[in-house]
């Protein structure tokens, strides 16, 4: 009985330790898609948590701007009454309550704080777009590395089969031709080693971006041509809603409202005072109540510095918004042209370079095995096919990265905002 309990306790401990040691592995997909990789990157990104913390901080500033300042209470105790009536001792002679009156200041500071909240939210959206772009880059580079590794494996297989077919040839092969086949086989193997090393580097970058355990095996979907983007005119119509431009606009509004807020803070808030005193009047102690209002008189310092600084900051914010608008349109046009060009090249490479190279290789290989084609023709056909395959896959990966860049410049997220929570 004791041994069964001990075994059960050890088994439970191991199970709990295993679940705590690898909390991510249970949720890992068998094959990563771009959407699943982007979702994972957003869920664990410290940048997004920092951006949302800034929103929370701005909301705290708004709540503070919406609150009236606390009143102050003053108590005075003296021996004045005891001296006047001869009773001696000390008494509580005054109770005073002072309340600052931020009549103009609060509404203006609330406007500044509200614009700051909206700006922080737009910067959070922009951070999401950037994180999606970075996750897409890591994903597509791993796609390319795995595609190159598979291509290198095919090349090794073809080179190995050519060496095996060497002994079945009808015609005689000179020693130099046999050595050439051996060199071809070794080149293919060295290319495979290099492709495997490149894949490992890309996998490390991918795991780092997604915060996966170091030894996690990652497999991504095959490279594919990205979808045809909408027209540039349609994308430019929505450029005003881009988070970068919206954030710059909110910053400008906050800076403009900051001028009025600075003007309201040039002088201290007026203070309303309510007081109750105990005094000696007509031979007896009596209570006296009163009200007072105090305002600051700007005789020596009109405090123009904060207003001048607020005006300069508003001008700088407006200039940054204009620069952001200019750069956003230029970046959108450049990213769109890049994607269109790369898609066209990828389609041409697939149809007019890779497919013909594959057909030439198949015909040359059959001719070589039949003894009708020499070694040099077969080597040239194999190298041409491998180069075409590598270039075709590079164009597909570059097109996918260009699509990710276009999503960033157009302000179009890959995943809905409500779908991902860090």
Buried (B, 14 or more C-beta within 10 A) or exposed (E): EEEEEEEEEEEEEEEEEEEEEEEEEEEBEEEBEBBBBBBBBBBBBEBBEEBBEBBEEBBEBBEEBEEEEEEEEEEBEEEBBBEEEEEEEEBEBBBBEBBBBBEBBBBBBBBBBBBBBBBBBBBBBBBBBBBBBBBBBBBBBBBBBBBBBBBBBBBBEBBEEBEEBBEEBEEEBEEEBBEBBEEBBEBBBEBBEEBBEBBEEBBBBBBEBBEBEEEBEBEBBEBEBBEEBBEBEEBBEEBEEBBBBBBBBBBBBBBBBBBBBBBBBBBBBBBBBBBBBBBBEEEEBEEEEEEEEEEEEEEEEEBEEBBEEBBEBBEEBBEBBEEBBEEBBEBBBEBBEBBBEBBEBBBEBBEEBBEEBBEBBEEBBEBBBEBEBBBEBBBBBBBBBBEBBBBBBBBBBBBBBBBBBBBBBBBBBBBEEEEBEE
